[in-house]
């Protein structure tokens, strides 16, 4: 990652608010070291004389992580005495990135405004008169994506040709026109891009808008017209655009850079003038008349290779160029920033590179570089206030471990906390080939009266200790150890209480203790998982009342290591930071720790029990410190969460500052914010120094003096009758007395009387301006209470019912009067019955409540199964509900939870619960009539095919409706009870209770002997053979008539149900007639007469 640079802010104002109060006095930081930034000026570089002193200032945006821009912006001003530039103002930190920044005189009053466009589509406007935010409004919410989101460019021009200037905001898909001040939206046109300019580019007197995507647009009378698209809808995306009169015709030509080419376009002729090769993605693209010859020059920088070019706009000829070789250009601008005769060109370098970002000023007269920013690293992992050079004046020592690569980047700096000047910074090669340094300790290692700075690190795959002499600024001693590979944390103490000081060194896999005087290892723990990859936090203190000290550190959990036995105790998890403080004044410090979940806990050793404080943040607790800042003998918690500094009492009364750090992971590790508390100027007021991802900030008493200021209220009403008898008292504590009060009634005392029901507000203020606001709602003179029914849970005295009325509305205290004479708030009784209580509040409002107390029965459920079939008895099953075990005694002598009954009748059961309560339940077993089946059979007629036998079944008893099934001799199902063949049939019949009866029925064949009749007998002429219904054409039938001598007289087939025989010619006699049908025969004696 890139190395970054600090500058200073001598006076910074933070916004201040709190969970429980609002402080009108802002928090002013007296010292702020801010990283110069990553991607310097990528989203904004302006060179303007904003303070009218004749010297231009530089206004730049920057980010705080590699390839990240637009997280804050600042103003640089030249300091002639030191021949360098310093910050005079720094913006707040932006969670929504700054996509563009421009300095404009919007209202043409001689005072510039800084206009910002943000990633979330909002715009902000700051006045440079006092650097106050004067306007903030939403411009665009439609864009998505990381680089093409929100507002990307702004103009201040008469863009709609109405004679008045407008603010023109560009997003990637729309253009927004605002008029007036404060700005009001006037037009929107659906054309967007990455860059836009406004000027006269044709012979028509109106101004035109020219877009980096190729459109040339005229807006007049609210109507826009696309005059030309010089790219022909090819949309080169990320590109830059500018205007200059290339051919001296009085009209500007368009200079557009995209697709690796700079092209010059003439709108009047709609043709290309000339083109030249250029780098892709030219962030730095600038046209200005820097030599005052009336002709603009074109300046641009390559985004990847660090080349800067100056060309004539008339021909494209290169006037000069420079190469910086370690990354592309972020931005370009010109102006007079140092009050010398010649102008300067200013640019920032390192776009697209993981190397350092630098800001340069280049004298256009001498064409020489005048100034280059220095590099100072962030984030800031350790800060301490200490007189390291023994001059009687304390210094602020800061440590920045570096960023992405592990070598050569760590930097130690000394600052004068009074003048805020940097006294010394470690050179880039001081820790050559060393990995990042996360920690340091200050101690007089050689007993010469001057303390040294001891830094743990590694070099060439060995753990290393550097001892830095703060006076000579030289490495005084180096010590190397083969195992572990590196050190990450350090404390200097005597944990074994042997009178000799030791280095206590934390490493990723162990803790090592080294003698300070000899640098020899005394002992180390066996390797264990101390911290995954980077550093944690390490302290030494006797916290458990034995002679030895303890080494306390965290690696997700707290680890407490005995300085003599080296035993390790582990407490908690998700630990993010901790501090030590004697909260209970027993002479031994407790461990107060913050978690990654935003909680704060306390461990009082010996022991591992955690007590949690009433503080809950949304994110990780970093840099936790505990100190009595306000001097009231009650400690406060100071920590960083969500990028802000928070001040909290142990009871959770909180104030917080603006952002001082990122609230997320910083590249490969999250920032372990550090906090140092010191009264370095010995004025009795403590300063809080905070190190975070991109700055070190000093916070004075204004930031925390109100944290313990609390105001509470109490209200009273004297009667229950309507009227003005209310009273409210406010009591302020903490802060700095005396206190003042301001009520919305106009009163200024600590109490107000004679109040009607309503809402009242009071503002309490202490002597230094801390403010607490309270709202009190004085209720109307009504009283409301509830009393629930209750029951006796058992059958012995210890199971009494408990009656406890709930006060819903009323003024405490209240009195109680029960109907049994008791007067307590709670009534307990073992007697069922009706109870009432009269409750009276302090205003004599009263209400009488009544309720029932019942004896609790033995809870159970029952399931009854009645008799349903002749072979199925009734069954009753009981199931306990809640209480168990239960005992049972049935009237038939059964003792189980389930009893069976074959005889209808009434039965009882006595159930007894575990508390001795009994209950008797009765059940009726209903009478049952068995299923009865009767039937009628019609035999099958043998002469009537097909089969025509039938069975008619009748059912009674059981539980209708019934279901019947019929099957034949072979067990095959029969669909109908008619049309049956002779045989044995099985009838299966069930009722609605699934009770089943099975019956066998025989169906016989009908009579086959008498199938025909013959008439008349005697016969005279004709004899009729009548088969009737027995005839069937498929059955063979015939007849034979013979005399008494056996001689056949007449024979023949029968072809119908009626057959007539002609006997006219036969003599009188007795004859025999045989009729055959389908194998059966029948004979008749026939007499022939005249």
Buried (B, 14 or more C-beta within 10 A) or exposed (E): BBBBBBBBBBEBBBEBEBEBBBBEBEBBBBBBBBBBBBBBBBBBBBBBBBBEEEBBBBBBBBBBBBBBBBBBBBBBBBEEEEEEBBBBBBBBBBBBBBBBBBBBBBBEEEBBBBBBBBBBBBBBBBBBBEBEBBBEEEBBEEBEEEEBBBBBBBBBBBBBBBEEBBBBBBBBEBBBBBBEBEBEBBBBBEBBBBBBBBBBBBEBEEBBBBBBBBBBBBBEEEEBEBBBBBBEEEBBBBBBBBBBBBBEEEBBBBBBBBBEBBBBBBBBEEEEBEEBEBBBBBBBBBBBEBBEEEBBBBBBBBBBBBBBBBBBBBEBEEEEEBEBEBBBBBBBBBBBBBEBEBBBBBBBBBBBBBBBBBBBBBBBEEEEEBBEBBBBBBBBBBBBBBBBBEEEEBBBBBBBBBBEEBBBBBBBBBBBBEEBEBBBBBEBEBBEEBBBBBBBBBBBBBEEEBBBBBBBBBBEEBBBBBBBBBBEBEBBBEBEBEEBBBBBBBBBBBBBBEEEBBBBBBBBBBBBBBEBEEBEBBEBBEEEEBBEEBBBBBBBBBBBEBEBBBBBBBBBBBBBBBBBEBEBBEBBEBBBBBBBBEBEEEEBBBBBBBBBBBBBBBBBBEEEEBEEBEBEBEBBBBBBBBBEBBEBEBBBBBBBBBBBBBBBBBEBBBBBBBBBBBBBEBBEBBBBBBBBBBEBEEEEBBBBBBBBBBBBBBBBBBBBBBBBBBBEBEBBBBEBEEBEBBBBBBEBBBBBEEBEBBBEBEBEEBBBBEBEBEEBEBBBBBEEBBBBBBEBEBBEBBBEBEBEEBBBBBBEEEBBBEBEBEBEEBBEEBEBBBBEEBEEBEBBBBEBEEBEBEBBBBBEBBBEBEBEBEBBBBBBEEEEBBBBBBEBBBBBBBEBEEBEEBBBBBBEEBEEBBBBBEEEEEBEBEBBBEBEBBBEBEBEBEEBEEBEBEBEBBBBBBBBEEBBBBBEBEBEBBBEEBEEEBEBEEEEEBEEBEEBBBBEBBBBBBBEBEBBBEEEBEBEBBEBEEBBBBEEBEBEBEBEBBBEEBBBEEBEBBBBBBBEEEEEBBEEEBEEBEBEBEBEEBEEEEBBBBBBBBEBBBEBEBEBEE
